[in-house]
Amino acid sequence: MDLLKDLEWRGIIYQQTDEENLKTILDTEKISLYCGIDPTADSMHIGHLLPFLTLRRFQQHGHRPIVLVGGATGLIGDPSGKSEERKLQTLEAVEHNVRGIQKQLQSIFDFEGENGAAMVNNYDWIGSIDMVTFLRDYGKHIGINYMLAKDTISSRLDTGISFTEFTYTILQAMDFNHLYQNFGCRVQIGGSDQWGNITTGLELIRKMNGEGAKAFGLTIPLVTKADGTKFGKTEGGSVWLDGEKTTPYEFYQFWLNTADADVVKYLKFFTFLPHEEIEALERAVESEPHLRQAQKTLAEEMTRLIHGEEALQQAIKISAALFSGHVKDLSADEIKVGFKDVPSFERTSNDDVALVELLVEAKISPSKRQAREDIQNGAISINGEKNTDVEYIITENDRIEGQFTLIRRGKKKYTLIK
């Protein structure tokens, strides 16, 4: 299918600067285009994904993606969407963040072949520019009234904006112009909040390269949830791409728990599944919602893309064990991941201990009497297996790989004994 029609079917296009001419160029040429991110942390979160996945769709159609990590603009701070000044980072912190983000982007794009992706850092061309050069060669092309008309700037005039953040839009315009001149870059892709910065880049390209310069901007809609809550957030915070910050199991579970009202939209936005398969999953949501086939497919596709097949299979294994209660099937490492957020209790001794005493010691049951009742009533499970023996002794055999004993009281109250 035609690339732009595919993007429209998926609901990915929010704004375009020149739809007709962009379509003509995409139909007749293979172009370079870019998307950028500022390294405000050493990992991206899933709120960053959609523009880059859109860039990857262009690569799949033969175009060349340029992936920009803003080592220079990350030192400044984009005023977009902010009501106050961003806390400035040190150069060392930004360089650390750049390395982390570049590693993640390498898993999304193909860097080999004729249209292999290019990875760039705008500190390489902005970092060495002196103030006089900045003012003479770039500042003179962008009028104050033009900048004040930008929503990202005008919205900050009442609360205050520093000259530092005021100039951000020019720096991003310099990126687009540099890539236009040195990489033949014709299109910038960004989130809807980047429209003002993208159009400033087009203005600078026109001023510095003549009226015949042809460049385009395309923005992606803000990802929302049907219930009005913020996409990409959980009770624990952001869903990160870094497996140390958000484990692959947690990542998998985030997508698996997508609401029926959102899952088809997310399949269109985030996966590379063909239309026919997504439409079949949409019908399954309507006819067999209890099977949650669309959610399972979404979780598998996204976890495989970001963390790989091995991490996906581990996430599926942990999920299945927790659902069935067969936690003995899990390794100690998988126990750590699957029960990362459950209450834990660390014993100071490796000696054998009576189950009744351990239940009280770990505050699973409030008293020995209650502990005996819980055991007799079948409310206590050890490593997924129900235990009704009030004289039972916890021994080495009850420790998974010698490290953990998992005790459940009732249906859902787990405690991890270390």
N, C-alpha and C positions, 0 to 999 in steps of 0.2 A: 504494500500500500504506500501511496505518496506520504512522505515524512510529515508534512504539515497537517495533512488530513488525519494521520494517526495521532499526532499531538492534540488535535482538536477533539477527536473521538475520546481520548483519554482525559480531556478537560485540563490539559497542562498549560495551554497558552492563556495568559492573562492580558498582556498588552504587546503590540508590535508597532514599530515605528513606520514601516513601509511594507505592508503585507504583500502587495502585488509584485513589487520588484524583488523582494526577498524570495518569493516563490519562483520567480523566473530564474534567479541566480542558482537556487538550489536544484532546479530542474536541469540546468545546463552546465553547471560547474561543480567541482569538488573544492570546498572552501575550508579555511581555518576559522575557528571560532573559539571563544574562551569564556570561562567562568572563574571567579576568584573567591577566596575566603581569607579573612584576616585571622591570624593565629592568636585568638584571645584565650585559648586553652590548648593543652597538648593533645587534645582529641576532639574530633567532630562528634556531634550528637545527631540523632536522626532528623532533627529539624533542618540540618544542613543538606540532607541527601537529595531532595527532589531536583534542584538545579543541576547538580552533577550527574544524576542519573539521566536527566534530559540531555545533557551534553554527550553522554555515552550513546544515547539513541542516534544522535547525529553521526557519531563514529561508526555505528553499525550500518549506516547508509553511505559510508565511504568518505565522510568528511573528517578533517583532522582536528581533534580537540587540543586546546591549550589550557592547562590547569595551572592557575596562578595562586600561590600562597603569598600573602601580603606581609613580607618581612618588614617593609617600610611603613605601609599604611597601618599595620598592627601596632606600630610605635606611636601612632597619632590618635586613632579612635574615630570610628564612623558615628556621627550624631544620629544616624537613622534609628528611629524607634526609641531613642533615649530621651529622658526628661532632664538628665543631669550629665555632667562631664564624666567620661570614662576614666578610671584610675589608670595612669600611665604605667606601662611595664618597662622593665629594664631590657636592654639589648640582649643580654644573656637569656632572659626568660623567653623573649620572642623567638630567638634562635632555637631554643629547646622545643618550643611549641611547633615551630615550622617543621622540624624533623619528624615529630609525632604525626602531624597531619599529612605530610608528604607520604609517609609509609602507608597510611590508610588509603589515600587516593590511588596508590599503586595497585591496590587490590580491586579497584573499580574499573580502571581503564587498561586497554591494551597498549603497551608502549613499543611494540614491535610492528614491523611491516610498513607499507607505503603510507598509510595514514595513522601511524603510531602516534600516541599522545606525546605532547611536549610538556615538561614540568618546569615552571619558571618561578622566580622569586623577585618581586618588584624592588627589593632592596638593591639588587644588582644594578639598576639604572637610576633609581631615585636617591639611594644612599649617598652618592658622590656629588649630587647637584648642589651648588652653593646658592645662597640667597639671591644674589644679583641675577644669576642665570634663571632661577625660578621666576622672579618677578618680570624680567625682560622677555624671556622666551615663552612663558606660559601665562603668567598672571595678566599680561596685557590683553590677552585674547578673550578673557571671561569677565563680563561686566558685573558690577556689584548688584545692579537691579536684577540681572538675570539670576544671580545666586540667591537673592532675597526672595525670589518667586518660588524657589524650591520648598516643598512642604517640609522636608527634613530640617531646613534652616529656619524658615518662617515660624514653625511650631516652637522653636526654641528661643525666639527673640524676647518673649516675656519673662521666661525663667533664666535666660542668660546662656550665651554660647561663647567660648573662647575663640580667639583667632586661629588657634591650633585646629580645632574641630571644624571651624568655618571653612578652612582651606582643604578639608578632606576631599570634597567633591572634585577639586582641581587635580589632586594627586591621583584619584581614580581615573579621571579623564586622561591624565598623562599615561597611565597604564594602557588604556585602549589605543591611544595614539602611538605609543611605542610598539605595541604588538601589531598595529596596522602597518606601520612603516617597516618593521624588521621581520615580521612573520607572515605578512599578508593577511592578517586577521580581519575578517569582515563583519563578525557578529559578536556581541556580548550578550550572554545569558545571565540572568540574576533573579532573585526573588522580587516580588512586587514592591518591596520597600526600597529597591535599588533603582527604580525608574528614573529618579532625578539624577543620580550619579551617571547612569548609562547615557541619558540624553546630553549631559554635560560633556561626556566623552565624544559623542557625535558632533557636538558644536565645536570642540577643539580640533577634531579631525578635519572638519570643513574649513576652519580658519587657517590651519597650518598646512593643509594639502590641496586647497583649492576647491571650488564649487563642484568639480567633477568627482570628488572623492565619494565612493559608495560604501557606506557602512550602515549597520542595522543593529537595533536593540530588540530583545525579546525577554519578557518577564514571565515568571511562573506565579500562579496564585498562592496565597497563604494557605497552608494545609490546616483545616479545621476539623473538629469532631462534631457529630450531629447533636450531641447533648450540650454543646457550648463550652465544654472544658478544653483546656489547651492541649493540642496534639504534642506527643513526644515527652510528656511528663508522667511520672508515677508518684506514689507517695514517697518514694525514696529519692526523687529528683529527676534529673534528665536521664534519658536512655542514650548512653554513650556508645560509640563504635569501638572504643578501646575495651578489650575483653577483661582487663583488670578492673576497670571502673564499672562496667556492666557485663556480667558473665554471659557467654553465649546462651546458657540456659535461660537467664533473665531476659535476654534479648528475644529469644524464641517465644517465651511466655508473653512478652509484651504484645507481639503480633498475634499470637494465638488468642488473646483475650479481646481482640478487636470486636466491637459491637456489630451486629448484623447491618445496622444502618450505615456503617462506614466501610465495611470490608470490600465491597465491589469498587468503591472509589479508590481505595488504597491499592487494590490489585491493578487498577488502571494506572495509577500514579507511579508506583514503586517497582512493579515487576515487568519483565520483558515477555510475559506470556502472550500468545496470539489472541486476537479478538475472540475467536471461536471458543477457546478454552475459558476465557473470562466470562463470556456470555453463558456458557454451560454452568459455571460456578454460580453465576447470578441466579439462574433458574433453581439451582440446588438450595440456595439461601431461602428462596420462596417456598419450595416444596418440601425440603428436608432440613430445616434450620437446626434441628437437634444434632445432626451429624457433624455440623461445623466444618464441612469439607473446605469451604472457601477460606476459613481462618487457618486451617491446617496447611493449605497450599501457600497462603501468604507467609506464614511463619517459616515454612521450609525454604521458600524462594529467597526470603530476605536473610535468613541465617546462613544459608549456603553462600550467598553473594558476599556477605561481609566477613564471615568467619571460616568458611570452607566446609567441605563435606564431612570431615572427621568431627568438627565441633558440632555440626548439625546432628549427626547421629548420636553423639553424647547427650545433647539436649533432648532428643526424642526418647532416649533410653531413660534419662532421669525423670522426664515427664510421665512416662509409662509406669515406672516403678512407684512414683508417688501416687499416681491414680489408683494403682492396684494394691498398694500397700506392701509390695514385695521389695522392701528396701535392702534386703540381704543380697539382692542381685547387683547392688551398686558397690563401687570401689570407695575407699576412704576419700579420694580426691573428689569423686562424684557426690559423696555425702556432703563434703564441704561446700560444694557449689549449690546443691539442691536445698540444703538447710542452712544457707548462709544467714538468713534473717530470723531463724527461730531462736527462742531462748536457749541458752546453754549453761551448763554447770561443769566446772572443772574440779575434779577430785584431786586431793593432795597425795593420795595413796593409790597404788595399783593393786592393793590387796583385794581379795574376794569380799563381797559385802552382801548382806541380806537385802532382797528386793524391797521389803517393807522399810528398812532403814534408809535405803537410797532414795525412795520416794519422798521421805520426809526431809532428808538432808538436802535434796535438790529442790525442795519446795514444790514438788509436783502434787503431793497430797499434804494437807495441813497438819495431820497427826497420824500416829501409827494406827489408831483405830480406823480412821478414814482410809488409810492406805490398805489395810486388810479388807475393808469393805469394797474398795475399788477393785482389788485383785479378785475377790470372790465373785463380784458382779460382772467380771469379764471386761472391765473398763480399761485394763492395762495391757499394752502390747509392747514386746521387746523386739526391736529390729523387725517390725512388721508382723510378728506372730503373737497372738493373744496368749496370755499367761494367767492361769487361775490358781496357781500354787502359792499359798501364803508363806510357805517355808522356802521358797525358791532363793537360791544364792546366785548372785551375778559373778561370773568367773571370766577368765581369759577367753573362753569360748564365745562369750557374748560381746566381745569387742571386735568390731569390723577392722581387720588388718591391725589389730592391737591398739587402735586409736579411739574408736567411738562406740558408744552404745546409744541407740536411739529409742527413747521411751515415749509412747503415746498414751495419753489419758483421754478417754472418750474418742470422738471421731477425728478431731482436728488438732488437739493441743499436744504439740510435739515439744520435747526437751532433748537437746543433744548433750550427752554426758561425755566429757573429754577425759 
